[in-house]
Structures are given as C-alpha cells and as structure tokens.
C-alpha cells in the first residue's frame, strides 16, 4: 500500500478514460457524485449505495466509496431530505468521496459485469450484445462444447453465488448464450431474435415464463444484485494493484 495514495482528481480522470464513462447515455450521473478528501488511500467498493454501506465505509476510515448504483438518478426529487439527506450526511461527516459507474461498468470489455460473466461461463467467440442508451451493454457467445441445461444452471449458481430462477424451456444441450446483468428482461426478446439458446440476466417479470416456453429459449434470472457484483469488485482489485491503495469490497447481499 502506498502511503501517498492517489489524488481524487487523478482517480476520477483515470476511471473516466478507462470506463469510457462519458460515452452513451445513462439513468444517472457517472463519476464523482459526492466530494470528499482530496487524497485517497483507502477505497471501499460495493454494488449499491445505502446508508448502511456509508456507515461501514466510515468505520473502515475509507477515503472513497466506489459503487455501481449511486445515489442520484434521473427523475428523483432534487432535494436532500429524509433518506437522501442521511446518506449524504454520512459521507460528508466522514469526508468520503462517492464515485458511481452504472452502464459503463456493465458494458466494459475487461472489468464489466457481463464480460466477466461471459468468461466465467466459458464462452468463446464473444461479442457485444443488446443495446442500452445507445451502446451495447451485454455480451453473447457460444460454448466451445455444448453444455447441458443442468450444467448451465450450475455454472450460473457458481458464478453469481446463488441459485437462479430458471425456465428450462430451450434446447438441451445449450450451444449459445446472451448475458445482460441487472433488470434486462426486455433484452430477452433480443436474445430470441438472434436465435440464442439461452439468456441470463438479473431479474424476471411475470410474462417471461410464457415467452420462454413459446420461444423455446432458456431464461435464467440470477438476481439483480448478484449479477452486478462481479464488475465493481474486479475494478476495485485493479485499482488497488495499479495505485497501491487499500481496497475492501463490502458485500451487502440483496435477494432481488
């Protein structure tokens, strides 16, 4: 660990370039959301902003928190009251920077949730898949050797750390797979349209079961939170190695 740490501005600039954070649209601001100390020596990473996370980060004497889900979203009230005030108050009291990267951390080809999952599933011939806010956000590919539907479910559980809700309606064995983390139920139609055998995302809606059956396509819902743990954790490890800062991933599991 470096005693000198890294300047906040340097880290923000590095992440802006690494994650192409200013490309495409999003549902909220990417980058620095709350300003804290100018120098970062201890970094906490996590999936989703919440008061509990910020309390734990303050206890850990973190200089910055890096999350996938920040605290500001398009369309939310533009006032700091109630829950939102308590969150920001905790950050300011601890002089903690809050950095958030949403879609850039889903679509990144190295540290993104979906690229990491594609590699973990063992896909080959991987390419971008499913457009969100103007850019491809997911990845698709094929298995070097087709896998059984049971093996697909097993790998999904191993990668994301919990059993998926699976509609095993597609071919067995499975040859092709599309992956889009989070709440990407609508991209199931894209997977079907491209003739994929299976689709993995985080959430599921009521209509999905019948569409899976009628299109004969596997659908696996791994959990929104679980499907978005991979990227921010890997990114934090990269930053720790590159800049010699202490990095701690705080896991606050959410069954959804």
C-alpha positions in Angstrom: 0.0 0.0 0.0 1.3 3.5 -0.9 1.5 6.0 1.9 0.9 8.8 -0.5 -2.3 7.4 -2.1 -3.8 8.8 -5.2 -5.4 12.2 -5.7 -9.2 12.2 -6.1 -9.0 14.1 -9.4 -6.4 11.7 -10.8 -8.6 8.7 -9.9 -11.7 10.2 -11.4 -9.9 11.1 -14.6 -8.4 7.6 -14.8 -11.8 6.0 -14.4 -13.4 8.3 -16.9 -11.0 7.2 -19.5 -10.8 3.5 -18.5 -14.6 3.0 -18.4 -15.4 5.5 -21.3 -17.8 7.0 -18.7 -18.9 9.9 -20.9 -19.9 7.7 -23.9 -23.6 6.8 -24.4 -26.5 7.7 -22.1 -27.4 6.5 -18.7 -30.1 6.7 -16.0 -28.0 9.0 -13.7 -24.6 10.7 -13.5 -21.4 8.6 -13.8 -18.3 9.7 -11.9 -17.9 11.7 -8.7 -21.3 12.2 -7.0 -20.2 13.5 -3.6 -16.8 15.2 -3.0 -14.7 14.1 0.0 -11.0 14.1 0.8 -8.6 15.2 -2.0 -6.3 12.1 -1.4 -7.5 8.5 -1.5 -5.6 5.9 0.4 -8.4 3.5 1.4 -11.2 2.6 -1.1 -14.4 0.7 -0.4 -16.2 -0.9 -3.3 -19.8 -2.1 -3.3 -22.8 -2.7 -5.6 -25.4 -0.4 -4.3 -25.4 2.9 -2.3 -27.2 2.8 1.0 -26.9 4.3 4.5 -25.6 1.0 5.9 -22.8 1.0 3.4 -21.7 4.5 4.1 -21.7 3.8 7.9 -19.4 0.8 7.3 -17.2 2.8 5.0 -16.8 5.5 7.6 -15.9 2.9 10.3 -13.3 1.5 7.9 -11.8 5.0 7.6 -12.4 4.9 3.8 -11.5 7.9 1.8 -13.8 6.9 -1.1 -16.6 4.6 -1.9 -16.9 3.2 -5.5 -20.3 1.7 -6.4 -22.3 0.5 -9.4 -25.5 2.1 -8.1 -25.0 5.7 -7.0 -27.5 7.9 -5.0 -28.6 10.2 -7.8 -30.9 9.1 -10.6 -32.9 10.8 -13.3 -36.4 11.8 -12.2 -35.8 11.5 -8.5 -36.5 14.5 -6.2 -33.7 17.1 -6.4 -33.7 17.8 -2.6 -31.6 16.5 0.2 -34.2 15.5 2.7 -35.1 12.3 4.6 -33.3 9.2 3.4 -31.2 11.0 0.9 -30.1 13.6 3.4 -29.0 10.9 5.9 -26.9 9.2 3.2 -25.2 12.4 2.1 -24.7 13.5 5.7 -22.8 10.2 6.5 -20.5 10.8 3.5 -19.8 14.4 4.3 -19.2 13.6 8.0 -16.6 11.1 7.0 -15.2 13.3 4.2 -15.8 10.3 1.9 -15.8 10.6 -1.9 -18.6 8.8 -3.6 -17.9 7.5 -7.2 -20.5 5.7 -9.2 -20.4 4.0 -12.6 -23.6 2.4 -13.9 -23.8 1.3 -17.5 -20.0 1.8 -18.1 -19.4 -0.9 -15.6 -22.0 -3.2 -17.2 -20.5 -2.9 -20.7 -16.7 -2.7 -20.1 -14.9 -5.5 -22.1 -12.5 -6.3 -19.2 -13.9 -5.2 -15.9 -17.6 -5.2 -16.8 -20.2 -7.4 -15.2 -21.2 -9.1 -18.5 -17.7 -9.6 -19.9 -16.5 -11.2 -16.7 -19.6 -13.4 -16.6 -19.1 -14.5 -20.2 -15.5 -15.6 -19.4 -16.7 -17.4 -16.3 -19.3 -19.3 -18.2 -16.6 -20.4 -20.6 -18.0 -18.7 -23.7 -15.9 -18.3 -26.9 -16.4 -16.1 -29.9 -17.7 -13.4 -27.5 -19.1 -10.2 -29.0 -21.2 -7.3 -27.8 -24.9 -7.9 -27.4 -28.1 -5.8 -26.6 -28.1 -2.1 -26.8 -29.0 0.2 -23.9 -28.8 4.0 -24.1 -27.1 3.9 -27.5 -24.3 1.4 -26.8 -24.1 -2.4 -26.4 -24.2 -3.3 -22.8 -24.1 -7.1 -22.8 -22.2 -9.9 -24.4 -23.0 -13.1 -26.2 -21.1 -16.2 -27.3 -21.1 -19.9 -27.7 -19.8 -22.8 -25.7 -16.7 -24.5 -27.1 -18.5 -27.7 -26.3 -22.3 -27.6 -25.8 -23.4 -27.9 -22.1 -26.5 -29.5 -20.6 -29.2 -27.3 -19.2 -28.4 -28.6 -15.8 -24.7 -27.6 -16.2 -25.8 -24.1 -17.4 -27.8 -23.7 -14.2 -24.9 -25.0 -12.1 -22.4 -22.6 -13.7 -24.9 -19.7 -13.2 -25.2 -20.5 -9.5 -21.4 -20.8 -9.1 -20.7 -17.5 -10.9 -23.3 -15.4 -9.1 -23.3 -17.1 -5.7 -26.9 -18.1 -5.6 -29.4 -20.4 -7.4 -31.0 -18.7 -10.4 -34.7 -18.8 -11.1 -34.6 -20.8 -14.3 -37.1 -21.5 -17.0 -35.5 -24.5 -18.8 -37.5 -24.1 -22.0 -34.7 -24.2 -24.5 -32.7 -26.9 -26.3 -30.6 -29.3 -24.3 -27.6 -29.2 -24.7 -27.1 -25.5 -24.9 -24.8 -24.0 -27.5 -25.2 -20.2 -27.3 -25.8 -17.7 -24.5 -26.5 -14.0 -24.1 -25.8 -12.1 -20.9 -27.1 -8.7 -19.7 -26.8 -8.0 -15.9 -29.4 -6.3 -13.8 -33.0 -5.7 -14.8 -32.8 -6.5 -18.5 -35.9 -8.7 -19.1 -36.7 -6.7 -22.2 -33.4 -8.0 -23.8 -34.8 -11.5 -23.7 -36.6 -10.5 -27.0 -33.2 -9.6 -28.4 -31.8 -13.0 -27.5 -34.8 -14.7 -29.1 -34.5 -12.6 -32.2 -30.8 -13.5 -32.6 -31.6 -17.2 -32.2 -29.7 -17.7 -28.9 -30.4 -20.9 -26.9 -30.3 -19.2 -23.5 -30.3 -15.8 -21.8 -29.0 -14.8 -18.4 -30.0 -11.5 -16.6 -30.7 -10.4 -13.0 -34.4 -10.0 -12.8 -37.5 -11.6 -14.1 -41.1 -10.4 -14.9 -44.4 -12.3 -15.0 -44.5 -12.5 -18.8 -41.1 -14.2 -19.2 -42.2 -17.8 -18.4 -44.7 -18.0 -21.2 -42.3 -16.3 -23.7 -39.6 -18.7 -22.7 -41.8 -21.7 -23.3 -43.3 -20.5 -26.5 -39.9 -19.4 -28.0 -38.1 -22.5 -26.6 -35.4 -20.4 -25.1 -33.8 -20.8 -21.7 -34.1 -17.9 -19.3 -32.1 -17.6 -16.1 -32.6 -14.8 -13.5 -29.6 -14.8 -11.3 -30.6 -11.8 -9.1 -30.1 -8.1 -9.9 -27.6 -7.6 -7.1 -25.8 -10.9 -7.6 -25.4 -10.3 -11.3 -23.7 -6.9 -10.7 -21.2 -7.9 -8.0 -18.5 -9.0 -10.5 -17.6 -5.7 -12.1 -17.2 -3.4 -9.2 -15.2 -6.0 -7.3 -12.8 -6.6 -10.2 -12.4 -2.9 -10.8 -11.5 -2.3 -7.2 -8.9 -5.0 -7.3 -7.4 -3.5 -10.4 -7.3 0.0 -8.7 -5.6 -1.5 -5.7 -2.9 -3.1 -7.7 -2.3 -0.2 -10.1 -2.2 2.6 -7.5 -1.1 0.8 -4.4 -4.1 1.7 -2.3 -6.0 -0.4 0.2 -9.3 -1.7 -1.2 -12.1 -3.5 0.6 -15.3 -4.9 -1.0 -18.3 -4.7 1.2 -20.9 -7.2 0.4 -24.5 -6.3 1.4 -26.4 -9.1 -0.2 -29.9 -8.4 -1.7 -32.0 -11.4 -2.7 -33.6 -9.4 -5.6 
